[in-house]
Amino acid sequence: MKILTLIAYADVKQVLADTLHGLKQVQGFTFTDVEGHGAQDGRELTLSARDDVVGYVPHVRVDVVLEDQDVAEVLACLRSSQCGLAGRGSYWITAMESQGQL
């Protein structure tokens, strides 16, 4: 099993949720609101006046547990979808050692 973690601009949250719900490989996912801090590029068109004033950009973190063989297909679907991730998100994949219910 693998954990696919995505960080994306918060404004794509609903469309991203709809996209993930439509993928048969995705049994569920978790959204967490996060803040993107770092050097701001004044030429970045996605930054709002609010982002410039408060000094961070709202993001959403998405964690998805996937079967090993499904990771590449899910990433390909996300890349080709119109969910707003193109150029506005990053991801990483980690191995999951165990899972269960508490």
C-alpha positions in Angstrom: 0.0 0.0 0.0 1.1 3.6 -0.7 0.0 7.0 0.6 -0.4 9.6 -2.1 -0.1 13.1 -0.5 -1.1 16.1 -2.5 -0.7 19.8 -1.7 -2.8 22.1 -3.8 -4.2 25.6 -3.7 -7.3 25.6 -1.6 -9.5 27.0 -4.3 -9.5 23.6 -6.2 -10.7 21.7 -3.2 -14.3 21.0 -4.4 -13.3 20.1 -8.0 -10.5 17.9 -6.7 -12.9 16.1 -4.3 -15.3 15.5 -7.2 -12.4 14.1 -9.3 -11.2 11.8 -6.6 -14.7 10.6 -5.9 -14.9 9.6 -9.6 -11.8 7.4 -9.5 -12.6 3.7 -8.9 -9.1 3.2 -7.4 -9.8 5.7 -4.6 -11.8 4.3 -1.7 -11.5 7.5 0.3 -9.3 10.5 1.1 -8.7 13.1 3.8 -8.5 16.8 3.3 -6.5 19.0 5.7 -6.3 22.8 5.4 -2.7 23.9 5.4 -0.8 27.2 4.8 1.8 27.6 2.1 4.7 29.7 3.4 7.7 30.7 1.4 9.1 33.3 -0.9 6.3 34.9 -2.9 6.9 35.7 -6.5 5.2 38.9 -7.4 4.5 37.6 -10.9 2.5 34.7 -9.5 -1.0 35.3 -11.0 -2.8 33.0 -8.5 -1.8 35.2 -5.5 -4.6 37.4 -4.3 -4.2 40.7 -2.5 -5.2 38.8 0.6 -2.3 36.4 0.2 0.1 39.3 -0.2 -1.2 41.0 3.0 -1.4 38.0 5.3 1.9 36.4 4.0 0.7 32.9 3.2 -1.4 31.1 0.6 -4.2 28.8 1.7 -3.7 25.2 0.6 -5.3 21.9 1.1 -3.4 18.6 1.8 -5.0 15.5 0.5 -4.0 12.0 1.7 -5.1 9.0 -0.3 -4.3 5.4 0.5 -3.8 3.4 -2.7 -2.9 -0.1 -3.7 0.7 -0.1 -5.2 -0.5 -0.8 -8.7 -3.0 2.0 -8.7 -0.7 4.9 -7.9 0.5 5.6 -11.5 -3.0 5.5 -12.9 -4.4 7.8 -10.3 -1.6 10.3 -10.9 -2.2 10.1 -14.6 -5.9 10.8 -14.1 -5.2 13.8 -11.9 -2.7 15.2 -14.4 -5.2 14.8 -17.3 -8.3 16.0 -15.4 -9.6 19.6 -15.4 -9.6 19.8 -11.6 -7.2 22.8 -11.5 -4.0 21.0 -10.3 -2.0 21.8 -13.4 1.0 23.9 -12.2 -0.7 24.4 -8.9 0.1 21.4 -6.8 2.8 19.0 -5.7 2.7 15.5 -4.4 4.8 12.8 -2.8 4.3 9.1 -2.3 5.2 7.1 0.8 5.0 3.5 1.7 2.4 2.5 4.4 3.7 -0.1 6.8 0.5 -1.0 8.5 -3.1 0.1 8.9 -6.1 -0.8 11.1 -9.0 0.5 13.2 -8.7 1.9 16.7 
